[in-house]
Amino acid sequence: MVRLITHNLLACHVKGCDSNNFPLTFSDAEVEIRETEYNAEFLKGFFPKLEWKALVDSARQLGDVSLPETPPIDYDSNEEFLRALHHVLLEIHVQEGSMICPNCKHVYRIQSGIPNMLLAEHEVAGR
Amino acid sequence: MIPTPDLSHLTKEDYKHVYEPAEDTFILLDALEQDADYLKSLNPRLCLEIGSGSGCVLSFLGAVLGSTSALYLGTDINIRAAQATVRTGLQNKVSTSALVTSLYEGLEQRIKHQVDVLVFNPPYVPTLEGEASVAQDGRDIAGAWAGGTDGMAITDQLLKNVGGMLSPRGVFYLVAVKQNDPEGICVRMRRTQGLDGEVILKRRAGGEFLHVLRFRRSE
């Protein structure tokens, strides 16, 4: 279940790829919509952790244009906005497809809803 | 009392490749349950378990905090374990998410000072030097326990970055055994990460002396 909430936390980590490496671009995404319980407190609490532009752009790649370019000032009390955010973050699931780094073009596969972020030995940055 | 997550969907075949919850898992559940009121008071929104395996702990955390109250994200280097993490979430009505990765690779850039609850039940068993990294490369069940010379080969890779991952009120739970030197870990974490650590639960189980350590920022 790659949802946009998880995707918003993922950046390319290939050795030396450290700029323009976020967000990963969806490719050949198979999308499923699954309804889930709405929790406004969660959304308000998670909001500050989000990279907003990345979220809006990624949702648009998946065909959802419900989020505004800039979040409303009253984001924490605007229920219409929070409902849209709920749907985008938690109800859009990418089941199969790929995520491609905008910088180095590395392809991360998504299989059965689980992204694989493992790299081959020579691509790993030093720990 | 919070019940242990339902794992009836996992089979013997799954447990050939995915670590089956055992005493080390259960002491971690007990520690989280003991801290339930404290954890709820933090209003955590991002909960991350490294090496989430069967998904038992992450689902339990969801039961403690509320299934829709946080993002419950697990990582595992073993794809079957990542799948089990998601299945166990579904079975227990907690929407757990999983990634196949080593430790937190791919997340590092975006989770700086964002993780509210971090959990790691690492491969802590002392083994021959080098066995830990071979086990990780195998991406199977041995990676769930083989820990290198002092059982700390994999744990140390995470510990050096915990301070940078935790949010201001963030908390980190770690399982360790006596051979890992829990007191020494606390001293090192204080010095290198600025985190206060303490042993919050310990018990003997079989041949192991299990400890659960909790770390958070100094008051």
Interface residues (C-beta under 8 A of the other chain):
Chain A: M1 V2 R3 I5 T6 N8 L9 L10 A11 C12 H13 N21 F22 T36 E37 Y38 N39 E41 F42 G45 F46 K49 E51 L90 Y108 S112 G113 I114 P115 N116 M117 L118 L119 V124 R127
Chain B: N43 R45 L46 G66 S67 T68 S69 A70 L71 L73 I77 I79 A82 Q83 V86 S95 S97 A98 L99 V100 T101 S102 E105 G106 L107 E108 Q109 R110 I111 Q114 Q157
